[in-house]
């Protein structure tokens, strides 16, 4: 069953590494613009890993521009980079906060290409996308699907006999800010928990910051006091405080975007042991894939592509900590739940689309399904 879990995670990687770079007169110039800073050991670091992979594989020149954590600098900073047309052939940026800034300017650079990740350009909105953002390819990730697996995992762990787990079916989630994409993580997480145990309680709180570990720790300690065994961090650099709280209290945490346990293990192995898995948003592989397709002339601009469990865009980290800490019946459950999403047996809630679901939806109001979590666990 473990093998089933990693198949989707490997799908993009297998496709990406099949690329054969086409001949170029000069190296392709690529600039990554980050509306934040590197070092979050999460989302932006994953994007940078994608740049490193691209540099290793293709004939390219890579540059990364960090715009900092003050949103007041993002629009002007992006414009400055875009206007330096000699410095790039392809500009990569992401997050929903940057949509309007990029969309308002790409038509001024029709001979340049843009890759936008973690949100989609509003291609049909002529007021925002002049010329329909025809030179922009967008990547979105089904974070609700990956977080659904995280919720299944967390609710199952909180019913397990692992040392440090109490009898209460309570888990937590710390968001950086209450914005749609973060709520999309959380509604999936809540649904996954309810699938395992309809008595699950999910404590949710937003830190109001992406770079405040002290605040993340404070919130997490309070959740542990309320009976949570495990807290899912969806808060960027603020999430480092979640891990600190887990280590301090002998409780557990879930990482996000990258395999955060393996990253932290290099400097703090004891803390890494408290991160049982991470909800992977494979930004690195998706950017690598996009550049590979672009070099082959096969990347479709003026359109968006969504990558979920089936496409390998999201999933759970399977590492040595997961293998050692996760009971076999929970591994079987995760694999079965993943398969159920892929085959359409389970439809995962989202805050987006025609039937948006709100954070805090009761387990009794979750979509009906014939999936039997107890049976999947061998119960």
C-alpha positions, -999 to 999 in steps of 0.1 A, spaced: 0 0 0 29 23 6 38 21 -30 4 33 -40 9 65 -20 41 76 -37 30 69 -73 12 102 -77 40 121 -60 64 106 -86 42 113 -116 55 148 -123 91 139 -115 90 110 -140 75 132 -167 99 161 -159 130 140 -162 120 127 -196 127 161 -212 154 165 -238 166 201 -240 163 216 -274 192 234 -291 196 271 -281 218 298 -295 220 314 -260 210 302 -226 174 309 -216 173 336 -190 148 330 -162 141 352 -132 121 340 -102 103 369 -84 93 360 -48 69 382 -29 86 373 3 120 359 13 138 326 10 145 306 41 109 297 50 118 260 46 84 257 29 67 273 -1 93 298 -15 122 275 -8 104 248 -28 102 273 -58 139 279 -54 146 242 -55 128 242 -88 151 268 -101 181 248 -89 168 217 -107 162 238 -139 198 252 -137 212 216 -133 193 202 -162 189 228 -189 210 255 -206 197 284 -186 207 314 -166 188 317 -133 182 347 -111 160 351 -80 146 384 -67 132 385 -32 108 414 -28 106 411 10 77 406 34 62 441 31 33 440 5 38 477 -1 70 469 -21 56 440 -42 40 459 -71 68 484 -76 94 456 -72 77 434 -98 75 463 -122 112 470 -119 121 434 -127 97 433 -156 110 465 -171 146 451 -171 138 432 -203 175 423 -210 176 402 -178 150 376 -187 132 356 -213 109 339 -188 97 355 -156 82 333 -129 61 346 -100 33 333 -78 7 336 -51 -27 352 -55 -15 385 -40 5 391 -72 -22 384 -98 -33 419 -104 2 433 -104 14 408 -131 -18 409 -151 -18 446 -154 17 446 -171 23 415 -191 8 429 -222 36 455 -223 61 427 -229 45 406 -257 79 390 -266 84 377 -230 69 347 -214 55 344 -178 48 315 -156 25 321 -126 22 295 -98 -3 288 -70 -31 309 -86 -46 315 -120 -47 346 -141 -83 358 -147 -79 352 -184 -116 360 -192 -116 393 -173 -106 419 -199 -104 446 -172 -76 427 -155 -60 407 -183 -53 429 -212 -49 407 -243 -63 379 -222 -28 374 -205 -20 354 -236 17 352 -227 11 338 -192 9 301 -182 -7 295 -148 -2 266 -124 -26 259 -96 -24 231 -70 -53 212 -55 -42 221 -20 -76 210 -7 -68 174 -19 -34 173 -3 -48 187 29 -76 162 28 -50 135 31 -33 154 59 -67 155 77 -72 118 73 -37 112 86 -41 136 116 -75 122 127 -62 86 124 -30 94 144 -51 111 171 -69 78 175 -37 57 176 -16 45 205 15 65 196 32 78 227 21 114 233 -14 109 219 -43 116 242 -78 101 241 -95 133 226 -102 134 188 -88 170 186 -64 184 160 -54 219 150 -44 240 121 -25 273 120 -30 295 90 -8 325 81 -37 346 71 -74 340 65 -73 342 27 -90 319 2 -61 297 -6 -54 290 31 -90 283 38 -89 258 9 -62 239 28 -83 239 59 -116 228 44 -99 198 29 -81 191 62 -114 192 81 -131 169 56 -104 144 59 -106 144 97 -144 140 96 -140 110 72 -120 91 98 -140 102 128 -173 122 127 -165 133 163 -133 150 152 -127 186 164 -105 208 144 -92 240 161 -84 266 135 -66 299 141 -49 324 118 -16 341 129 -20 372 107 16 369 95 38 346 74 70 354 92 63 354 130 75 321 145 68 334 180 31 339 172 30 305 156 44 289 187 20 308 210 -11 297 190 1 261 189 8 259 226 -27 271 232 -41 244 209 -21 217 228 -36 231 260 -70 226 245 -63 189 238 -49 189 203 -24 161 197 -12 174 163 -12 208 146 -10 214 108 9 245 99 -1 264 68 17 296 77 51 299 60 79 310 82 54 315 111 50 277 110 85 273 125 69 282 158 45 253 154 74 229 152 91 245 182 60 241 202 57 204 192 92 197 203 88 216 235 56 198 245 63 164 231 34 167 207 32 165 170 30 187 139 24 185 101 45 205 77 34 221 45 45 226 9 79 209 13 91 178 32 98 200 62 110 172 85 138 163 62 148 200 58 148 206 96 165 173 103 198 187 91 199 213 119 175 200 146 168 162 144 148 161 176 124 187 163 122 169 129 110 138 147 79 157 158 69 164 122 52 132 112 46 141 76 41 172 54 14 181 29 35 185 -2 27 211 -28 52 202 -54 61 237 -66 96 227 -75 86 198 -98 59 218 -114 82 247 -123 108 222 -136 81 206 -157 69 239 -170 103 250 -182 110 216 -198 77 219 -217 86 255 -227 119 245 -241 102 219 -262 77 244 -274 48 226 -258 39 248 -229 4 263 -235 3 300 -226 -29 319 -220 -42 290 -200 -42 275 -165 -34 240 -154 -44 224 -121 -23 197 -105 -39 175 -79 -33 141 -63 -37 123 -96 -12 145 -114 14 144 -86 9 181 -77 1 174 -41 4 146 -16 20 136 17 57 133 24 68 97 27 102 97 45 120 78 72 100 95 100 67 87 83 78 51 78 89 47 114 61 66 131 30 57 111 12 24 120 7 1 90 -31 4 92 -28 42 89 -5 39 59 -32 16 43 -59 42 51 -39 70 34 -33 49 3 -70 39 1 -82 75 7 -58 88 -20 -71 62 -45 -107 71 -36 -101 107 -45 -84 98 -78 -112 74 -88 -139 99 -79 -153 80 -49 -146 111 -28 -151 147 -39 -129 170 -18 -144 202 -5 -131 235 -17 -137 272 -10 -135 277 -48 -158 267 -76 -196 265 -80 -202 250 -45 -178 267 -21 -175 253 14 -167 273 44 -141 266 71 -158 252 102 -184 230 83 -197 204 106 -188 167 100 -226 160 96 -226 184 66 -197 168 48 -204 152 14 -218 117 15 -195 88 5 -194 51 7 -158 51 17 -153 32 49 -122 45 68 -125 17 94 -125 -10 68 -95 7 50 -76 4 83 -85 -32 86 -110 -26 114 
